[in-house]
Amino acid sequence: MVSNSTASPTGFPFDPGIGRTNLLAWQRELLETYDRTSRAWLARAQSEVDLWSGLAAKLRTARSVPEAMQTYQECIAQRIRMAAEDGRQLSEDCQKIMQTITTSLTNGSPRGST
């Protein structure tokens, strides 16, 4: 099978029309996407630290076992909501990264499928 695209030294198809400027713009966009994603996940990790630290503080002030259990249940419910949000955010982050990569492979323009 003969291909119309040129192979790069790494073996990946390379569109000579993409140009160095477009390639650098794509790399910058991909790195910015990674940076935003990393910052969001670091903030998320901090919110989890805050959640568990808050639980410890509240448990220290609990006056009874039922009060402590209620505090713990509320914390677990919050953690479950955070886990659901984590899943949604992970899906969005993966979509953004894949969209950036796909756009670069199509040279910024959608191609028809066969």
Secondary structure, 3 states (H helix, E strand, C coil): CCCCCEECCCCCEECHHHHHHHHHHHHHHHHHHHHHHHHHHHHHHHHHHHHHHHHHHHHHHCCCHHHHHHHHHHHHHHHHHHHHHHHHHHHHHHHHHHHHHHHHHCCCCCCCCC
